[in-house]
Amino acid sequence: MKDMMGWIKNVKPMAFQVLKWLAIAIAIYMMVSGFDTDKYMEENTFFASASFFMLIAIFFHLEQHKS
């Protein structure tokens, strides 16, 4: 059981790092997609969603360093 806990301790920061970069990639994709549209509401929706994913990335970054 102790060996299993050590394994989880090593994998947890790596999982948060992967999730952080995935959230950043989604946010960048949404920002670029927002510049491509001509409609004002779609542009605002893309930017709001991108901001949400950046907040998720910040959360995963903080959790990565906490664990």
C-alpha positions as CSV (number, residue, x, y, z in Angstrom):
1,M,0.0,0.0,0.0
2,K,2.8,2.4,0.8
3,D,4.4,1.7,-2.6
4,M,1.2,2.6,-4.3
5,M,0.9,5.9,-2.5
6,G,4.5,6.8,-3.6
7,W,3.5,6.1,-7.2
8,I,0.4,8.3,-7.0
9,K,2.5,11.1,-5.4
10,N,4.8,11.1,-8.5
11,V,2.0,10.9,-11.1
12,K,-0.2,13.6,-9.6
13,P,2.0,16.6,-10.5
14,M,2.6,15.3,-14.0
15,A,-1.2,14.9,-14.5
16,F,-1.7,18.5,-13.4
17,Q,1.0,19.6,-15.8
18,V,-0.7,17.8,-18.7
19,L,-4.1,19.3,-17.8
20,K,-2.6,22.7,-17.5
21,W,-1.1,22.7,-21.0
22,L,-4.3,21.2,-22.4
23,A,-6.3,24.1,-20.9
24,I,-3.8,26.6,-22.3
25,A,-4.0,25.0,-25.8
26,I,-7.8,25.1,-25.7
27,A,-7.7,28.8,-24.6
28,I,-5.3,29.7,-27.4
29,Y,-7.5,27.9,-29.9
30,M,-10.6,29.7,-28.7
31,M,-8.8,33.1,-28.9
32,V,-7.7,32.5,-32.5
33,S,-11.2,31.2,-33.4
34,G,-12.7,34.4,-31.9
35,F,-10.7,36.6,-34.2
36,D,-12.0,34.7,-37.2
37,T,-15.7,35.5,-36.7
38,D,-17.5,38.6,-37.8
39,K,-20.3,38.4,-35.2
40,Y,-20.0,40.4,-32.0
41,M,-21.7,37.9,-29.8
42,E,-19.7,34.9,-31.1
43,E,-16.5,36.9,-30.5
44,N,-17.5,37.7,-26.9
45,T,-18.4,34.0,-26.3
46,F,-15.1,32.8,-27.6
47,F,-13.2,35.3,-25.5
48,A,-15.2,34.5,-22.3
49,S,-14.6,30.7,-22.9
50,A,-10.9,31.3,-23.4
51,S,-10.8,33.3,-20.2
52,F,-12.4,30.4,-18.3
53,F,-9.9,27.9,-19.7
54,M,-7.1,30.2,-18.6
55,L,-8.5,30.3,-15.1
56,I,-8.6,26.5,-15.2
57,A,-4.9,26.5,-16.4
58,I,-4.0,28.7,-13.4
59,F,-5.8,26.4,-11.0
60,F,-3.9,23.3,-12.4
61,H,-0.6,25.2,-12.2
62,L,-1.2,26.0,-8.5
63,E,-2.3,22.5,-7.8
64,Q,0.8,21.1,-9.6
65,H,3.1,23.1,-7.3
66,K,1.1,22.3,-4.2
67,S,1.3,18.6,-4.6
